[in-house]
Amino acid sequence: MAIESVVVADDEFLNRDLLEEILTRMDKDVRVVKDGVHALRALEERPADLLLTDIRMPGMGGMKLLAKAREKWPEMPVVMMTAYASVESSIESMRQGAYDYLMKPFGIEQVEGLLLRLEERQQLVREVSVLREEVRDRHQAREFLGSTDAMKEVFSVIERAARSTATVLVYGESGTGKELVARALHDSSDRAHAPFIKVNCAALTETLLASELFGHEKGSFTGADEQRIGRFELANGGTLLLDEISEISPELQAKLLRVLEEREFERVGGSKTISVDVRLVATTNRTLLDEVAESRFREDLYYRLNVIPVELPPLREREGDVLVLIKHYLKFFSKEMGCTAKLTKSAEKVLASYSWPGNVRELVNIVERLVVLAGNEQIDEAVVRRCLPELKRASELQMQAETSDNERLLCSLAEIEHKHIQAVLRNCDDNKTEAAKVLGISVRTLHNKVAVASE
């Protein structure tokens, strides 16, 4: 973002003239005034991209002008100038919201450098703002939707659990949205301003996972070249999501139990005890009680985790939500890709009848694929079947079955009988006595029919 207009406030006319000359040479629209009062008037008449003000001026000084400018034009950067080598006043002005300061006397290089840094910073701020908007839109796009009774119960549990700090265990098949439950719990709680940290327990070895969770000291193991802060420390005051908790080793289960009970731990290779305040949410796609029964998961840890259970139903059990989710993501991806993809009624019917073994994750991927392939064209049944391999395979099997039926209709009765006899013999391992019993005929008759067919 370019700086095009500048207001300069300084009671020294020589300094005002110098800045006016420098900024004019840089093709800036410059207005110079002698104090804070006149600077405010100039800004009220016409806002500027930058305010350059001296700290010490008669009447309204620079600090007071800074406060009023920040109040009325919070997005406008303010740079302070001072002829006094006072580090304290410069630092205080930046604490009060000034972007930077210039020490007098200064030359054209200092002013040019200041504006260059400011323009780069403004561009960065704009890019960050755009990225935050995109992240927010994507987060909203992944929000929970559903009106089935099962999902209403999930929403209710999240709302009640968010008011507490109790540990939550989220059950559900892969792709049902277990991470979304954890995020919703965090965003709805008093910890929403604090970090939300997540760890995929299934993706790391035992050593790496221990380091990831608790951190490590330099030299604690091969490759530990420096101290590392673990996820529990990073999540202090916030929420820690342990995804696929059933995958952690018995040793780590014991360490995790201690953190849950005592709220403290030591880094790998360290002796200093670290205390944390973390709200823990764990997820699993297994039945943990079965894991406990098979001695693969500690019973005491299970009860520590399962304070508030949340069970997410698979999408095949949320029949009324499928089209709601499809239309939501269709709208989101159409907006993201700048198109207007729409589903025909026949396409909706096909999608609604699909079992969605990959659950919501699969649904999101399929809808994105449909939008990419269709663009501004209508998404009809043919496009849907091409995008869903399972449906395509079902169609092929149906066609094969129909072809086989047609072939049978064109066969003679003798040919059909022969094929049936051969199939029964194969199933009976060529035991003619057994095959005859299945066919309801004598062994002699079976021998005769096989002999006739071979001629």
Protein Blocks (a to p, Z undefined) as FASTA:
>chain_A
ZZfbdcdddfblklmmmmmmmmmmnopacdddfbfklmmmmmmmoccfbdcddfbdghja
fklmmmmmmmmmmmbccddddfbdcfklmmmmmmnopabdcdddddfklmmmmmmmmmmm
mmmmmmmmmmmmmmmmmmmmmpccdjbfklmmmmmmmmmmmmpmcdcddeddehilpmmm
mmmmmmmmmklmpccddddfklpcfklmmmmmnopaehkaghiabccddfklmmgoiacd
dehkllpcfklmmmmmmmmmnopacdehiabdcddddddddddfbdfklmmmnopacfkl
mmmmmmpacddddfklmmmlmmmmmmmmmmmmmmmnopacdcdfklmmmmmmpgolnlmm
lmmmmmmmmmmmnmmaccdfklmmmmmmklmmmmmmmmmmmmmmmmmmmpcfklmmmmmm
mmmmmmnnopaklmmmmnopafklmmmmmmmmmZZ
